[in-house]
C-alpha cells in the first residue's frame, strides 16, 4: 500500500486528526508498571540499580566510576572525528547559540506609587538534565538543540545522559557535540533509568531540576512519572510534517520534504494539503518513485501506507483550516504568497516559509530549536527555548508610606476571606 490521495473534507480531517493523535499510543498500564519498578529501584539502590539496567538493556557492563565520561574520552573523540564534520557541527552550534541568545530574558522592577516597587527576578535553574537516545544512529543535532539553550540561559551545571554502546563507549560525534554545546558532565546511561537517576540522584549522577530531551515510550513515561519531582520539557511523540501547497512549487520538492520526515520511523507522518489535483498527482508519483530508491525504504513503506496522505481541497483557507486543526510539528508553506498564509497560522511547532526553506534546514542548521511539540500539542506547547531553563521570582518592596496607603484595603480583603491573621499582619504595623 502506498501514500493515499484523497479529497479534503470535514470528515476526513477529523479522521486524520484522530489518527495522528493516536500514533504511538497504547495501553500505558503495563508500561507504567515496568517504569515504576525501575524508578523505585533506582530511588532505593542508586548506582547499583542503574548499572543493573544498563547491563540488561544496553548490554554494557560498567562500574560506577565508568559511568561518567572522562576528559580523555572526550579528547580522544574530538581527535577521531572528521575535521570537516567537526567544522559543520561548530557552525550549526554557532547558529543555534546566536538564535537562542535572542531569547534571553531579563527581570524588571516597576514603581507603583509612594516608593513602592514590584517586579521579577529571572534566574537560571541550578542543574539541567539533558537526555538524548541512542537508537539506530547517533543524533548530534539533538544534542546541540537541547544543551545549547540551557547553556545560553546560564545554567551552571548541565548533566548529559545518553546510552552507552555494548562496548561501554559513546559515539565520538555525540561526545563532541555535547562538549561543543556546553554540557558540563556526561554520563553513560540511557532509557527510563537515566530519567530516574537524574530525577532522584544517585551516588554518581546528580539530581537535576529539569529534564529535557526526546526518547521512546519508556523514556516519555518515566518523564511523566517524575514530573513534579523535577520539571520536564514536553511529551514529544512521533515526527510529522504538513505541507500546504498551491501547485506553484516543483512537486519534487514537496515529495522529498514529505519523505524527509516519513523516514524517521514507521509511525512518522507526512501530509500534503494542496489546491491543485495535478500537483497532487505529480507529488504522489514522485513520493512512490523516491521511496523505492531510499535507503530506509522499509520504514518509509509503513509510514507512507499508514500515516501519509495527499489531500486535495478547494482553496487555501480550507488547507489552513486543516493545518490549524492538526497543529503539526513541522509546517511547510509552498505557496506563492507564503507570508499571507503565515499571518493566518497559529498552531505549529515550526513554520518553513517558501520553497527554499526545507524542513531539514531547521533540523540541523538554521538556529531555531528542533525539539518541537507533536501530535497536536502545538496548540499549547512551544519549541524548546532558552526560557525553559529560567525560573522567576516575584519581588515586592514597599516602605512605610506606601504600605500605609493600602493597608486597610489589604486587611479588608483578608477579612472577607476569613483570614484574620492575614489582616492583623498589616494592621499591627499601624494600629494600636
ABEGO torsion letter per residue (X at the ends): XBBBBBBBBAAAAAAAAAAAAABGBBBAAAAAAAAAAAAAAAAAAEAAAAAAAAAAAAGBBBBAAAABBBAAAAAAAAAABBAAAAAAAAAAAAAAAAAAAAABBBBBBBBAEGGBBBBBBBBBBABBBBBBBBEABBBAAAAAAAAAAAAAAGBABBBBBBBBBAAGBBBAAAAAAAAAAGBABBBBBBEAAAAAAAAAEBAABBBBABBBEBEBAAAAAAAAAABGABBBABBBBBBBBBBBBAGABBAAAAAAAAAAAAAABAABBBBBBBABAAAAAAAAAAAAAAAAABAAAAAAAAAAAAABBBBBBABAAAAAAAAAAAGBABBBBBBABAAAAAAABABBABBBBEAABBAAAAAAAAGBBABBBBGGAAAABBBBBAAAABBBBBBBBBBAAAAAAAAAAAAAAAAAAGBAAAAAAAAAAABX
